[in-house]
């Protein structure tokens, strides 16, 4: 079933995900609470009015969202929403998958099974040669190679698989490629493969954006191969994400005398699978390819136009349960008493204070929080949503929350 957002819904999603303090988990919370991105945008001003945090929170302007979408179109960049058929199945399955990805290139590259190859920027000649061999071998097996467009191993893996299509995950926006010297390589990738970013089009990548990019690299692949990595390499972050995402982690052994091999050798000691040939990888992922990937669908309200009933439950999209109960009628038929903020409860601020007092830096399950607070689940979820908008809490996998480290 081909299900896609309308242009207006896609703009709603872009505007909502670009709002301050709205990341993938907050996006999910807002959409599940209010029934759709448009309804969440309408509810945000009231949520922010009640927020007591000192941090200034800005709702992304509709005009700015339209300008970004128009500028993206001029660059050949399209926005693909979580649940649409062009959204990568492997990425969809990770915790806190990006609700919206910006893609330049051939969308068909995102539908094929993929493996990530990462490694040192200051790679050895042997490491570059082996990355080249791995990438070419995977390409012959119709497996897309994913990497992060960085110097060294990443670039070698991309170049070796250009002919069959390769996918690059970006730390910044499509208009701010890093490193800039790889602009030509990016153009070549776009011819048969794809470049993927979750950041605004003009976003200049900063240090903290690269781990976020690494989670996309690992999330796009069924497995991650670390060719060379020092003990402080960002490639080890990619490997850690891959393990947390339930993906296979491979490491290429290296000389104990070469610091560039220390990180990969450590991974092997810690239980990573040995990779000395492409068959090591293809045999391991064959069951995943043969079994296929589960299909995800769009949020209830953001179903195709022309239908008055949601086609699916929003909770199908996420590992964590949806906040709001499934809707049984479209928004235009919703009774006044069910609309957001139609009947405010006077104890809401007290509920938020109670919930905040129970939270600490260690993540705790929301179900446990409901029991400890002695409040109803809807009151606790609303309190958490308001705290999240204020930037006071962080959400974690397994439906857990904690106080934000910066508070």
C-alpha positions in Angstrom: 0.0 0.0 0.0 1.5 3.3 -1.1 0.9 5.8 1.6 2.3 9.3 1.5 1.7 12.6 3.3 0.0 15.5 1.5 2.1 18.6 0.8 0.4 20.4 3.7 1.0 17.5 6.1 4.7 17.3 5.1 5.0 21.0 5.8 3.4 20.5 9.2 5.9 17.8 10.0 8.9 20.0 8.9 7.6 22.9 10.9 7.1 20.8 14.1 10.5 19.0 13.9 12.3 22.3 13.5 10.8 23.9 16.6 13.2 24.4 19.5 13.5 21.4 21.9 11.5 19.2 19.5 13.6 16.1 18.7 12.3 12.7 17.5 11.0 11.7 20.9 9.3 15.0 21.6 7.8 15.0 18.1 6.4 11.5 18.8 5.0 12.7 22.1 3.3 15.7 20.6 1.8 14.0 17.6 0.6 11.1 19.7 -0.9 13.4 22.3 -2.7 15.8 19.9 -3.5 13.4 17.0 -1.3 14.9 14.3 1.5 17.4 13.5 -1.0 20.3 12.7 -2.9 19.8 15.9 0.4 19.7 17.9 1.5 23.0 16.3 -1.8 24.6 17.3 -1.4 23.3 20.9 2.2 24.4 21.3 1.6 28.1 22.1 -0.5 27.1 25.1 2.1 24.6 26.2 4.8 27.2 26.0 2.6 29.8 27.8 2.5 27.4 30.7 6.2 26.6 30.6 8.2 28.0 33.4 11.7 27.3 32.2 14.2 30.1 31.8 15.3 28.9 28.3 13.7 30.8 25.4 11.7 28.4 23.3 10.8 29.3 19.7 8.1 27.9 17.5 9.6 27.5 14.0 7.8 29.9 11.7 5.6 28.5 9.0 7.2 30.8 6.4 10.7 29.6 7.4 9.5 26.0 6.9 8.2 26.9 3.5 11.4 28.6 2.6 13.4 25.5 3.6 11.2 23.2 1.6 11.5 25.4 -1.5 15.3 25.8 -1.1 15.6 22.0 -0.7 13.6 21.4 -3.9 16.0 23.7 -5.8 18.8 21.4 -4.6 17.0 18.3 -5.6 16.4 17.4 -1.9 13.1 15.8 -0.9 11.7 15.2 2.6 10.6 11.6 3.4 8.4 11.0 6.5 8.6 8.1 8.9 6.2 5.5 7.6 6.2 6.5 4.0 7.3 3.7 1.5 10.6 5.5 0.7 11.7 5.7 4.3 14.5 3.2 4.9 13.1 0.1 6.7 16.2 -0.4 8.8 16.3 3.2 10.0 12.6 3.1 10.8 13.3 0.3 13.3 15.8 2.2 15.5 14.9 4.0 18.8 14.0 7.7 18.1 14.1 7.4 14.4 14.0 10.8 12.7 10.4 11.7 11.8 11.6 13.4 8.7 14.7 12.9 6.6 16.0 15.1 3.8 17.2 13.0 0.9 19.2 13.9 -2.2 19.7 11.3 -4.9 18.0 8.1 -5.9 15.4 7.1 -3.3 15.6 3.5 -4.6 19.0 3.2 -2.9 17.2 3.4 0.5 15.0 0.4 -0.2 17.9 -2.1 -0.6 19.6 -4.0 2.2 22.6 -2.1 3.4 25.8 -2.5 5.5 27.8 0.4 7.1 31.6 0.6 6.7 33.3 3.1 9.0 36.9 3.7 10.2 39.7 6.0 10.7 40.0 9.4 8.9 43.8 9.0 9.0 43.6 5.5 7.6 46.6 3.3 6.6 47.0 2.2 3.0 46.1 -1.4 4.0 43.0 -0.2 5.7 41.9 1.8 2.7 42.6 -1.1 0.4 40.5 -3.5 2.6 37.7 -1.0 2.8 37.7 -0.8 -1.0 37.6 -4.6 -1.2 34.8 -4.9 1.2 32.7 -2.3 -0.5 33.1 -3.8 -3.9 32.3 -7.2 -2.6 29.1 -6.0 -0.9 28.1 -4.1 -4.0 28.4 -7.3 -6.1 25.9 -8.9 -3.7 23.5 -6.0 -4.3 24.1 -4.7 -0.8 24.3 -0.9 -0.4 27.3 0.5 1.4 26.5 3.2 4.0 29.1 5.5 5.5 29.5 9.1 6.8 31.2 10.9 4.0 34.3 11.5 6.2 37.9 11.4 5.0 39.7 8.1 5.0 37.8 4.8 5.3 34.4 6.5 4.7 35.4 8.0 1.5 37.1 4.9 0.3 34.0 2.8 0.9 31.8 5.4 -0.9 34.0 5.6 -3.9 34.3 1.8 -4.2 30.6 1.4 -4.4 29.6 4.4 -6.5 28.6 2.3 -9.5 26.1 0.3 -7.6 24.8 3.1 -5.4 26.0 4.1 -1.9 24.3 6.1 0.9 26.0 8.9 2.9 24.6 10.1 6.2 25.4 13.8 6.8 26.2 15.6 10.1 25.0 18.9 8.7 22.5 20.1 6.2 22.7 19.4 2.5 23.9 23.0 1.8 26.8 22.6 4.4 28.6 19.4 3.4 31.5 18.3 5.7 34.2 18.1 4.7 33.7 20.6 1.9 36.3 18.9 -0.2 33.9 16.0 -0.6 31.3 18.1 -2.5 32.3 16.4 -5.8 32.1 12.9 -4.2 28.6 13.9 -2.9 27.5 14.8 -6.4 28.7 11.4 -7.6 26.9 9.6 -4.8 23.7 11.4 -5.7 23.7 10.0 -9.2 23.0 6.4 -8.2 22.9 6.5 -4.4 21.6 8.9 -1.8 22.7 11.5 0.8 20.6 11.6 4.0 20.3 14.3 6.6 17.9 15.0 9.5 19.3 18.5 10.0 18.1 21.8 8.5 19.3 22.5 5.0 21.7 25.3 6.0 22.9 23.6 9.2 26.7 23.9 9.8 27.8 20.7 11.5 29.3 21.0 15.0 31.2 18.5 17.1 28.1 17.2 18.9 26.3 16.6 15.5 28.7 13.8 14.5 27.5 11.2 17.0 24.0 12.0 15.9 25.1 11.4 12.3 26.8 8.1 13.5 23.5 6.8 14.8 22.1 7.3 11.3 25.0 5.4 9.7 24.5 2.4 11.9 20.7 2.7 11.7 20.7 2.6 8.0 22.6 -0.7 7.9 21.8 -4.2 8.9 25.4 -4.4 10.2 28.4 -2.1 10.8 32.0 -3.0 9.9 34.8 -1.1 11.7 37.9 -1.3 9.5 40.3 0.9 11.5 39.8 2.9 14.6 41.8 4.4 17.4 40.5 4.1 20.9 39.1 7.6 20.7 37.6 7.2 17.2 34.1 8.2 16.4 33.8 4.9 14.6 33.5 3.2 18.0 30.5 5.4 18.7 28.9 4.1 15.5 29.7 0.5 16.6 28.1 1.2 20.0 25.0 2.6 18.3 24.9 -0.5 16.1 25.0 -2.8 19.1 22.3 -0.8 20.9 20.1 -1.0 17.7 20.4 -4.7 17.6 22.6 -4.8 14.5 25.6 -7.0 13.9 29.0 -5.4 14.6 32.1 -6.5 12.7 35.7 -5.5 13.2 38.7 -6.0 11.0 41.7 -7.1 13.0 44.9 -5.0 12.7 48.5 -5.0 13.9 48.9 -4.5 17.6 51.7 -2.1 16.8 49.4 0.3 14.9 47.4 2.7 17.1 44.8 2.9 14.2 43.9 -0.8 14.9 43.5 -0.5 18.7 39.8 0.3 18.7 38.9 -2.4 16.2 41.0 -5.0 18.1 39.3 -3.9 21.3 35.9 -4.5 19.7 37.0 -8.0 18.8 38.0 -8.7 22.4 34.6 -7.3 23.5 32.6 -9.7 21.3 32.4 -8.1 17.9 32.4 -10.6 14.9 35.6 -11.1 13.0 35.7 -9.7 9.5 38.5 -10.8 7.2 36.4 -11.2 4.0 33.1 -10.0 2.6 31.6 -13.5 3.1 31.8 -13.1 6.9 29.3 -10.3 6.6 27.0 -11.6 3.8 26.5 -14.9 5.6 25.6 -13.2 8.9 23.0 -10.8 7.4 21.5 -13.3 4.9 18.7 -14.3 7.4 17.8 -10.6 7.9 17.6 -10.0 4.2 15.5 -13.2 3.5 13.2 -12.4 6.4 12.5 -8.9 5.2 11.7 -5.9 7.4 8.4 -5.1 9.1 6.4 -2.3 7.5 5.6 0.9 9.4 2.7 3.2 8.7 1.9 6.9 9.1 0.4 8.6 12.1 -3.4 8.3 12.4 -4.4 11.9 11.4 -1.7 12.1 8.7 -3.3 9.4 6.6 -3.9 9.8 2.9 -6.5 12.5 2.0 -10.0 11.2 1.2 -10.3 9.0 4.3 -12.2 10.0 7.4 -10.9 7.2 9.6 -7.3 6.6 10.6 -5.8 3.6 8.8 -3.7 2.5 11.8 -2.8 3.0 15.4 0.0 5.6 16.0 1.7 3.2 18.4 2.6 1.0 15.4 5.4 3.5 14.7 7.3 3.3 17.9 8.8 0.9 20.3 7.3 3.0 23.2 3.5 3.1 23.5 1.6 6.0 22.2 0.6 8.6 24.8 -2.9 9.2 23.5 -5.5 6.5 23.1 -6.3 5.7 19.5 -8.8 8.1 18.0 -12.1 6.8 16.7 -13.2 9.9 14.8 -11.4 12.6 12.7 -10.6 15.9 14.2 -13.4 17.8 12.6 -15.9 15.6 14.4 -14.1 15.8 17.8 -16.4 17.1 20.5 -15.5 20.3 22.2 -14.8 18.5 25.4 -12.1 16.4 23.8 -10.2 19.3 22.2 -6.9 20.2 23.8 -7.2 22.6 26.7 -11.0 22.7 26.5 -11.2 21.8 30.2 -8.0 22.5 32.1 -7.5 20.8 35.4 -6.5 23.2 38.2 -4.0 20.7 39.6 -1.9 20.4 36.5 1.0 22.6 37.8 1.0 20.6 41.0 1.2 17.4 38.9 4.2 18.7 37.1 5.9 19.7 40.3 5.2 16.2 41.7 6.6 14.5 38.7 9.7 16.7 38.5 10.4 16.1 42.2 10.5 12.3 41.5 12.9 12.5 38.7 16.7 12.4 38.9 19.6 11.9 36.5 19.1 8.1 36.4 16.4 7.0 33.8 13.2 5.7 35.3 10.3 3.9 33.6 7.2 6.0 33.0 5.0 3.3 34.5 7.1 3.4 37.6 6.8 7.1 37.7 3.0 6.9 37.5 2.9 4.5 40.4 5.3 6.7 42.5 3.4 9.9 41.8 0.0 8.5 42.7 -1.5 10.4 39.7 -3.4 9.2 36.7 -1.3 8.2 33.7 -2.7 11.0 31.5 -1.7 13.6 34.1 1.8 12.2 34.4 2.2 12.1 30.6 1.0 15.7 30.3 3.4 16.8 33.1 6.3 15.0 31.3 5.3 16.7 28.0 5.4 20.1 29.6 8.7 19.4 31.3 10.1 18.1 28.0 9.0 21.3 26.1 10.8 23.3 28.8 14.0 21.3 28.2 14.0 19.9 31.7 13.9 16.2 31.0 15.4 13.7 28.6 13.6 10.6 27.2 15.4 7.3 26.8 14.7 4.0 25.2 12.4 1.6 26.9 9.9 4.3 27.8 12.2 5.8 30.4 12.8 9.5 31.4 15.3 11.4 33.5 16.2 15.0 34.4 18.2 16.7 31.7 21.9 16.7 32.5 22.1 20.5 31.9 19.6 21.3 34.6 
